[in-house]
Amino acid sequence: MKKTFLLASLFLLINCSYSQKIKHVIVLGIDGCDIDGLMHTHIPNIDSLVAHGSWTYEAKAQKPTVSSPNWSSIIDGVPPQVNGVFGNDWQHKNVKDSVFCGGKKGHIFPTIFRILRESDKHAQICCIYEWWSFRRLVENGVCSIRQRTVWEGITDFRVPTVIHVRKPKFLFIHFNDVDETGHRDGHGSPQYYKAIERVDQSIGKIIKAVKKAHMLESTVFVIIADHGGIGHGHGGNTPQEVNVPFVISGAGIKQGHHIQSYVNNYDLPETIAKMLNAKIPDCWQGKVVEEIFE
């Protein structure tokens, strides 16, 4: 039933004009989601976004393949060697004497949240995250909402409410349970696969909320992960840890397109900035993944 609903909903995307301006971007960030997990689970909502969008399962996480360096790169357009985030123990005090991108001393590297806020001071820019440490990677004062939901049950309630009330221009959602399950039960375990399937169900609820808010025809969905994993952990350089999904689906995006170019995870903010007509900072080092656009 859920798959039927999603396919019907995505039919609207296929038939909308590709020249229509993108008004909303929703990032679905799945912590610790490896490619094996996507290939061996029942995920009708993710599969439909892939089928109706542009995708690669060989986008590259940054080294070390741990959360803070990679989520930071995903939102601030540079690798760890540039922003200085090398581990989950990173704190703002680590850069109190540093200057990034011509800004003030001690300010972190500009994220997509800040760039979109500078582009549109009235925009609804929202960040909902389950991992407590995600908050410190985003600047203070740039989000309309920056809130931790702890686990998927609260996320499933909170995110549709934000979509209905705020109709955000940019919404970033961080799911944490897949990574925690990988550490506890192991990547490739039945429990790990079930965790990915639970996230897929959450994504279905989010798409349903977007449709109900009359945003579907002008929304782009992004699926990305910070890293994969092997055994009960991650941090190394194996393909299982380095290769991550990069899926972009929605208004103005090529349908059923396998991305051929080499993609780093820090290409995402530049690509989003182009979608939402925001100025790309000269100091970002990613690229716009041009081939996804119709």
Secondary structure, 3 states (H helix, E strand, C coil): CHHHHHHHHHHHHHHCCCCCCCCEEEEEEECCCCHHHHHCCCCHHHHHHHHCEEEEEEEECCCCCCHHHHHHHHHHCCCHHHHCCCCCCCCHHHHCCCCCCCCCCCCCCCCHHHHHHHHCCCCCEEEEECCHHHHHHCCCCCCCEEEECCCHHHHHHHHHHHHHHHCCCEEEEEECHHHHHHHHHCCCCHHHHHHHHHHHHHHHHHHHHHHHCCCHHHEEEEEECCCCCECCECCCCCHHHHEEEEEEEECCECCCEECCCCCEHHHHHHHHHHHCCCCCCCCCCCCCCHHHEC
